[in-house]
Amino acid sequence: MKESVKNITFITNKIRVKIILMFSSLIIILFSGCYSLQKISNQNISYIYQNDFLPLNPEYTVYHNTDSTSCLYYRINANELFYSKNIKDSVSTSLCSISLLLLPSYESKVVVDSFTVNITDTFSLKHHSIIGKLEFAAKRDFNYILEVNLIDRKRNNKKKTFITIEKTDNYSRQNFFVMKNKLIPNFSNIIIRNHNYYISYKDTSLKKLSVVCYRKDFPISIPPFSNYSSNEFSDKPDSSFTIFINKNKTFNFKVKDKGFYHIRTDSTQSVGLTLYAFDDNFPEVNSVDQLIQPIRYITSKVEFDNINMTIDKKKVIDEFWLENSGNPLRAKELIKIYYNRVKDANKLFTSYIEGWKTDRGMIYIVYGAPNIVYRSAFSEIWIYGEANNILSINFSFDKVSNPFTDNDYSLARSTFYANSWYSAVDAWRR
């Protein structure tokens, strides 16, 4: 099979970007109908939450271009790859591979489609990304799990990612293709306010879409031993409007207010594309208010209210960390650890609310990344400690059916967690 690769180089925001469009060059590993070695649901996949130790951090998005095929768009940070010189021409190049494994579910061993591609890139002094797409076979009327494995072949660094493929209808989010500009895909459903995005929809005959907006500032998650959920909300939107698709079969989308925007092809359908507009620096944590709000997990209500009502918030947050650490160096280290977890929670667990406010975000921030993670179609189990050890702490999260996101999980709360929670909080306070 011949390899056809087209390189397009351009400058955007002083960042050099290479787009590699791969139409073939597919190295087949497994064929449709074969079996994988082990069900994903039986594997410990805690590495997906070990952000501190991952040298590779690719980004992915999926678009259903036809009823029988879908495309995975990827972005790889070239700075995370190893470049070495070729003997023949002394040109420094990197070599990585992306392997795709398409399965019917986390519990299945049947392989629907599987292949690997090799990607070579030439070193540049300018920061750049490697952006491209891979087409895989996925029939309509089914849902799948796509396992994506990126490997830096020269350094043997790896990053495995699992993506839910929703293809039971033509209304869901992956039937929309969101572009940050006319050349680069938007690799998440998070958008920046007052930025113009370009969106296309699979059915080019469509003339208009309906949009509903929710602007509620949702409360943070409550401790794991409490007996109610804090993030339930009414599905009544704050506003709605209509978008008309232009002659190029795309529509421009720009918002000025924070909130999340649910775009539907039919107002009678609950599913669609949801875009989230948080603070412009999201998922980073920079402003004083962003530093104060997450410490609610490790403060009493009275203490937090006193901090929040203080005029000089920057001074009081510095004093909080200094008082609880004992010295400036220790305070600096605690601040780095805590707010890196807040940022990671935003990256990992954001749904219709910021990731640090979610149940999984709360546990991740206070306890850290779990030692063991088991994921099924309907739940995640987090284990701190060893499996089947009575001294270990286990958290169970149930996946919530939510038309706005596929990343909504609810913690199964229990009074059993009270002692563990207070011990973890006290550890931060000591």
C-alpha positions as CSV (number, residue, x, y, z in Angstrom):
1,M,0.0,0.0,0.0
2,K,1.5,3.4,-1.0
3,E,2.0,6.1,1.6
4,S,0.5,9.5,0.8
5,V,1.5,12.3,3.2
6,K,0.8,16.0,2.8
7,N,2.7,18.5,5.0
8,I,1.3,22.0,5.4
9,T,3.3,24.5,7.4
10,F,2.0,27.8,8.6
11,I,2.4,30.4,11.4
12,T,-0.4,31.1,13.9
13,N,0.1,33.1,17.1
14,K,3.9,32.8,16.6
15,I,3.6,29.0,17.0
16,R,4.8,26.8,14.2
17,V,2.3,24.1,13.4
18,K,2.7,21.1,11.1
19,I,-0.4,19.4,9.9
20,I,0.2,15.9,8.6
21,L,-2.8,14.5,6.7
22,M,-2.6,10.8,6.5
23,F,-4.8,9.1,3.9
24,S,-3.2,5.7,3.9
25,S,0.1,4.4,5.3
26,L,-1.9,2.2,7.7
27,I,0.1,-0.7,9.1
28,I,-2.5,-3.3,10.0
29,I,-1.9,-5.1,13.2
30,L,-5.2,-6.8,14.0
31,F,-8.2,-7.5,11.8
32,S,-11.9,-7.0,12.4
33,G,-13.4,-9.8,14.4
34,C,-10.2,-10.7,16.2
35,Y,-9.8,-10.7,20.0
36,S,-7.6,-8.5,22.2
37,L,-5.6,-10.0,25.0
38,Q,-7.5,-8.7,28.0
39,K,-10.7,-6.7,28.6
40,I,-10.1,-3.1,29.4
41,S,-12.5,-3.4,32.4
42,N,-10.1,-5.9,34.0
43,Q,-7.0,-3.7,33.6
44,N,-5.6,-1.2,36.1
45,I,-5.6,2.1,34.0
46,S,-4.5,4.4,36.8
47,Y,-1.9,5.8,34.4
48,I,-4.5,7.9,32.8
49,Y,-4.6,10.1,35.9
50,Q,-0.8,10.1,36.6
51,N,-0.2,13.4,35.0
52,D,2.9,14.2,37.0
53,F,4.8,11.3,35.5
54,L,3.6,11.4,31.8
55,P,6.2,12.7,29.3
56,L,3.7,12.6,26.5
57,N,0.4,14.6,26.5
58,P,-1.3,14.3,23.2
59,E,-4.7,15.7,22.4
60,Y,-7.5,14.0,20.5
61,T,-10.9,14.7,19.0
62,V,-13.3,12.5,17.0
63,Y,-15.5,13.4,14.1
64,H,-18.0,11.0,12.3
65,N,-17.4,11.9,8.7
66,T,-19.7,9.1,7.3
67,D,-22.0,6.4,8.5
68,S,-19.3,3.8,8.2
69,T,-16.1,5.7,9.1
70,S,-14.9,8.2,11.7
71,C,-11.8,10.3,12.0
72,L,-9.4,10.7,15.0
73,Y,-7.7,14.1,14.9
74,Y,-4.5,14.3,17.0
75,R,-2.1,16.9,18.2
76,I,1.4,16.0,19.5
77,N,3.7,18.5,21.2
78,A,7.0,18.2,19.3
79,N,8.9,19.3,22.5
80,E,7.9,16.1,24.2
81,L,9.5,13.9,21.5
82,F,13.1,12.8,21.2
83,Y,15.0,14.0,18.1
84,S,18.2,12.4,16.9
85,K,20.4,13.0,13.8
86,N,20.3,10.7,10.8
87,I,23.7,9.4,9.7
88,K,23.1,10.1,6.0
89,D,22.1,13.7,6.1
90,S,22.7,14.9,9.7
91,V,19.0,16.0,10.0
92,S,17.4,15.6,13.4
93,T,14.1,13.7,13.3
94,S,11.7,12.1,15.7
95,L,9.8,8.9,15.2
96,C,6.5,8.1,17.0
97,S,3.6,5.8,16.3
98,I,-0.1,5.9,17.0
99,S,-2.0,2.7,17.4
100,L,-5.8,2.5,17.3
101,L,-7.8,-0.4,18.8
102,L,-11.6,-0.1,18.4
103,L,-13.7,-2.2,20.7
104,P,-17.5,-2.5,21.3
105,S,-17.1,-1.7,25.0
106,Y,-14.7,-1.8,28.0
107,E,-16.0,-5.3,28.7
108,S,-15.5,-6.7,25.2
109,K,-12.4,-8.5,23.8
110,V,-13.7,-8.3,20.2
111,V,-11.6,-5.9,18.0
112,V,-13.7,-4.0,15.4
113,D,-10.8,-2.2,13.8
114,S,-7.0,-1.9,14.5
115,F,-4.0,-0.4,12.9
116,T,-0.8,1.6,13.6
117,V,0.8,4.5,11.7
118,N,4.4,5.8,12.1
119,I,5.0,9.5,12.1
120,T,8.3,11.2,11.4
121,D,9.0,14.8,12.1
122,T,12.0,17.1,11.4
123,F,13.5,19.1,14.2
124,S,12.8,22.9,14.3
125,L,14.1,25.5,16.7
126,K,10.6,26.9,16.9
127,H,7.9,25.3,19.1
128,H,5.5,23.4,17.0
129,S,2.8,20.7,17.1
130,I,2.3,17.7,14.9
131,I,-1.4,17.7,13.9
132,G,-3.1,15.1,11.7
133,K,-6.0,12.7,11.3
134,L,-6.5,9.0,11.1
135,E,-9.7,7.4,9.6
136,F,-11.0,4.2,11.2
137,A,-14.0,1.9,10.5
138,A,-17.0,2.5,12.8
139,K,-20.5,1.8,11.7
140,R,-23.5,3.9,12.7
141,D,-26.0,2.5,15.2
142,F,-23.3,1.4,17.6
143,N,-21.2,2.8,20.4
144,Y,-17.5,1.9,20.8
145,I,-14.4,2.4,22.9
146,L,-11.3,3.7,21.0
147,E,-8.0,2.8,22.6
148,V,-5.3,5.2,21.4
149,N,-1.6,4.4,22.1
150,L,1.1,7.0,21.3
151,I,4.7,5.8,21.5
152,D,7.9,7.8,21.1
153,R,9.9,5.1,19.3
154,K,13.3,6.7,20.1
155,R,12.7,7.1,23.8
156,N,10.0,4.4,24.3
157,N,7.8,6.8,26.2
158,K,4.1,5.9,26.0
159,K,0.7,7.4,26.5
160,K,-2.5,5.4,26.3
161,T,-5.9,7.1,26.1
162,F,-9.5,5.8,25.9
163,I,-12.2,7.7,24.0
164,T,-15.9,6.9,24.0
165,I,-17.2,6.8,20.4
166,E,-21.0,7.6,20.3
167,K,-22.5,6.7,16.9
168,T,-26.0,5.5,17.6
169,D,-27.5,8.6,15.9
170,N,-26.6,11.7,13.8
171,Y,-27.4,14.1,16.6
172,S,-24.6,13.5,19.1
173,R,-21.5,15.7,19.7
174,Q,-19.1,13.8,17.5
175,N,-21.2,14.6,14.4
176,F,-20.0,18.2,14.8
177,F,-16.5,19.3,13.8
178,V,-15.2,22.3,15.7
179,M,-12.3,24.3,14.3
180,K,-10.3,26.8,16.4
181,N,-9.5,28.6,13.1
182,K,-9.9,27.5,9.5
183,L,-7.0,25.1,9.7
184,I,-6.7,23.7,13.3
185,P,-9.3,21.6,15.1
186,N,-10.4,22.5,18.6
187,F,-9.2,19.5,20.6
188,S,-11.7,19.9,23.5
189,N,-15.2,21.2,24.0
190,I,-13.8,24.1,26.0
191,I,-13.9,27.5,24.1
192,I,-12.5,30.9,24.8
193,R,-14.9,33.8,25.1
194,N,-15.0,36.3,22.2
195,H,-13.0,34.0,20.0
196,N,-14.6,33.0,16.6
197,Y,-14.9,29.2,16.1
198,Y,-15.9,27.5,12.8
199,I,-18.2,24.5,13.2
200,S,-19.5,22.1,10.6
201,Y,-22.1,19.4,10.9
202,K,-22.1,16.0,9.3
203,D,-25.4,16.5,7.4
204,T,-24.7,19.3,5.0
205,S,-28.3,19.7,4.0
206,L,-29.1,21.2,7.4
207,K,-30.0,24.9,7.3
208,K,-30.1,25.9,11.0
209,L,-29.5,24.8,14.6
210,S,-30.9,25.7,18.0
211,V,-28.7,26.7,20.9
212,V,-29.6,26.8,24.6
213,C,-27.3,28.5,27.2
214,Y,-26.8,27.8,30.9
215,R,-25.0,30.4,33.0
216,K,-25.4,29.0,36.5
217,D,-22.3,29.0,38.7
218,F,-22.4,25.5,40.1
219,P,-21.3,24.8,43.6
220,I,-18.4,22.6,44.4
221,S,-18.6,18.9,45.3
222,I,-19.4,18.0,48.9
223,P,-17.4,15.6,51.1
224,P,-17.7,11.9,50.3
225,F,-19.5,11.1,53.6
226,S,-22.3,13.5,52.9
227,N,-25.6,12.1,51.8
228,Y,-26.7,14.3,48.9
229,S,-25.4,15.6,45.6
230,S,-24.5,19.3,45.3
231,N,-24.5,19.7,41.5
232,E,-28.1,18.8,40.5
233,F,-29.7,21.5,38.5
234,S,-32.8,22.4,36.5
235,D,-32.7,21.8,32.8
236,K,-34.4,25.1,32.1
237,P,-31.9,27.2,30.1
238,D,-31.1,30.9,30.8
239,S,-31.4,31.8,27.1
240,S,-31.8,30.3,23.6
241,F,-31.1,31.4,20.1
242,T,-30.9,30.0,16.5
243,I,-27.9,29.7,14.2
244,F,-28.1,29.6,10.5
245,I,-25.6,27.6,8.5
246,N,-23.9,29.5,5.6
247,K,-23.3,28.4,2.0
248,N,-19.9,26.9,3.0
249,K,-21.8,24.4,5.2
250,T,-20.3,25.8,8.3
251,F,-21.4,28.3,11.0
252,N,-19.4,30.7,13.1
253,F,-19.7,30.5,16.8
254,K,-18.6,33.2,19.3
255,V,-19.9,33.9,22.8
256,K,-19.1,36.7,25.3
257,D,-20.6,35.2,28.5
258,K,-19.4,32.3,30.7
259,G,-21.6,29.3,30.8
260,F,-22.1,26.2,28.6
261,Y,-23.9,26.2,25.2
262,H,-25.8,23.2,24.0
263,I,-26.1,23.1,20.1
264,R,-28.8,20.8,18.7
265,T,-29.9,20.0,15.2
266,D,-33.5,19.6,16.4
267,S,-35.0,21.3,19.4
268,T,-36.9,18.1,20.2
269,Q,-33.6,16.1,20.6
270,S,-31.8,16.2,24.0
271,V,-28.3,15.3,22.6
272,G,-26.0,17.6,20.6
273,L,-22.7,19.5,20.8
274,T,-22.0,21.2,24.1
275,L,-19.3,23.9,24.3
276,Y,-18.0,25.2,27.7
277,A,-16.9,28.8,28.3
278,F,-15.1,29.1,31.6
279,D,-12.5,31.7,32.7
280,D,-10.2,32.6,29.8
281,N,-7.1,31.1,31.4
282,F,-8.9,27.7,32.1
283,P,-7.6,25.1,33.0
284,E,-4.9,27.2,34.6
285,V,-5.3,28.6,38.2
286,N,-3.9,32.1,38.3
287,S,-6.2,34.7,39.8
288,V,-6.7,35.3,43.6
289,D,-10.3,34.0,43.4
290,Q,-9.2,30.9,41.6
291,L,-6.7,30.3,44.3
292,I,-9.2,30.7,47.1
293,Q,-12.2,28.7,45.9
294,P,-10.5,25.3,45.8
295,I,-9.2,25.4,49.4
296,R,-12.8,25.0,50.5
297,Y,-12.0,21.3,50.5
298,I,-9.5,21.6,53.3
299,T,-11.0,24.4,55.4
300,S,-14.0,24.7,57.7
301,K,-17.0,26.7,56.6
302,V,-16.2,29.5,59.1
303,E,-12.6,29.6,58.1
304,F,-13.4,29.7,54.4
305,D,-16.0,32.4,54.8
306,N,-13.6,34.6,56.8
307,I,-10.9,34.2,54.0
308,N,-13.5,34.8,51.3
309,M,-14.8,38.1,52.9
310,T,-11.3,39.5,53.5
311,I,-10.5,42.6,51.4
312,D,-6.8,41.7,50.8
313,K,-7.4,38.2,49.5
314,K,-3.9,37.7,48.2
315,K,-2.4,38.4,51.6
316,V,-4.8,36.1,53.4
317,I,-4.3,33.2,51.0
318,D,-0.5,33.5,51.4
319,E,-0.9,33.6,55.2
320,F,-3.2,30.5,55.0
321,W,-0.5,28.4,53.3
322,L,2.3,29.8,55.4
323,E,0.5,29.1,58.7
324,N,-0.3,25.5,57.7
325,S,3.2,24.7,56.3
326,G,5.4,26.3,58.9
327,N,7.9,27.9,56.6
328,P,8.0,29.7,53.2
329,L,9.8,26.9,51.4
330,R,7.3,24.3,52.5
331,A,4.4,26.6,51.7
332,K,5.7,27.1,48.2
333,E,5.9,23.3,47.7
334,L,2.4,22.7,49.1
335,I,1.0,25.5,46.9
336,K,2.6,23.9,43.8
337,I,1.2,20.4,44.6
338,Y,-2.3,21.6,45.5
339,Y,-2.9,23.9,42.6
340,N,-1.3,21.5,40.1
341,R,-3.9,19.0,41.2
342,V,-6.6,21.6,40.7
343,K,-5.3,22.3,37.2
344,D,-5.0,18.5,36.4
345,A,-8.6,18.0,37.7
346,N,-9.7,20.7,35.3
347,K,-8.1,18.9,32.4
348,L,-9.3,15.4,33.4
349,F,-12.7,15.7,34.9
350,T,-14.4,18.8,33.4
351,S,-18.0,18.2,32.3
352,Y,-20.6,20.9,32.4
353,I,-18.8,22.2,35.4
354,E,-15.1,22.8,36.0
355,G,-13.2,19.6,36.8
356,W,-12.0,20.7,40.2
357,K,-15.7,21.1,41.3
358,T,-16.7,17.5,40.4
359,D,-16.7,14.5,42.6
360,R,-13.7,12.9,41.0
361,G,-11.9,16.3,41.0
362,M,-12.5,16.6,44.8
363,I,-11.1,13.2,45.6
364,Y,-8.2,13.7,43.2
365,I,-7.2,17.0,44.8
366,V,-7.4,15.9,48.4
367,Y,-6.1,12.3,48.1
368,G,-4.0,12.6,44.9
369,A,-4.0,10.2,41.9
370,P,-5.4,6.7,42.8
371,N,-3.1,3.7,42.8
372,I,-5.6,1.6,40.9
373,V,-8.4,2.5,38.5
374,Y,-10.9,0.1,37.0
375,R,-13.3,1.4,34.4
376,S,-16.4,-0.1,32.9
377,A,-19.2,1.2,30.7
378,F,-21.1,2.5,33.8
379,S,-18.6,3.2,36.5
380,E,-15.1,3.8,37.7
381,I,-13.5,2.3,40.8
382,W,-10.6,4.1,42.5
383,I,-8.4,2.3,45.0
384,Y,-5.9,4.1,47.3
385,G,-3.6,1.3,48.4
386,E,-3.5,-2.3,47.2
387,A,-6.4,-4.3,45.6
388,N,-8.2,-6.6,48.1
389,N,-6.5,-4.9,51.1
390,I,-8.9,-4.0,53.9
391,L,-6.7,-1.0,54.8
392,S,-7.1,0.4,51.3
393,I,-9.7,3.2,50.5
394,N,-12.0,2.5,47.6
395,F,-14.2,5.1,45.9
396,S,-16.9,4.1,43.4
397,F,-18.1,6.6,40.8
398,D,-21.3,5.9,38.7
399,K,-21.4,7.3,35.2
400,V,-24.3,9.8,34.8
401,S,-26.4,9.8,31.6
402,N,-26.1,13.5,30.7
403,P,-27.0,15.0,27.3
404,F,-24.3,17.7,27.8
405,T,-21.2,15.5,28.4
406,D,-19.9,11.9,28.5
407,N,-17.6,12.8,31.4
408,D,-20.1,13.1,34.3
409,Y,-19.6,10.8,37.2
410,S,-21.2,10.7,40.6
411,L,-19.5,9.4,43.8
412,A,-21.3,6.7,45.8
413,R,-21.2,8.5,49.1
414,S,-21.0,6.8,52.5
415,T,-20.4,7.8,56.2
416,F,-17.6,5.2,56.0
417,Y,-15.4,7.8,54.4
418,A,-15.6,10.4,57.3
419,N,-12.4,9.2,59.2
420,S,-10.4,8.9,56.0
421,W,-11.5,12.3,54.7
422,Y,-10.6,14.1,57.9
423,S,-7.3,12.4,58.1
424,A,-6.5,13.5,54.5
425,V,-7.6,17.1,55.2
426,D,-5.5,17.1,58.5
427,A,-2.5,15.9,56.5
428,W,-2.8,19.0,54.3
429,R,-3.2,21.2,57.4
430,R,-0.1,19.8,59.0
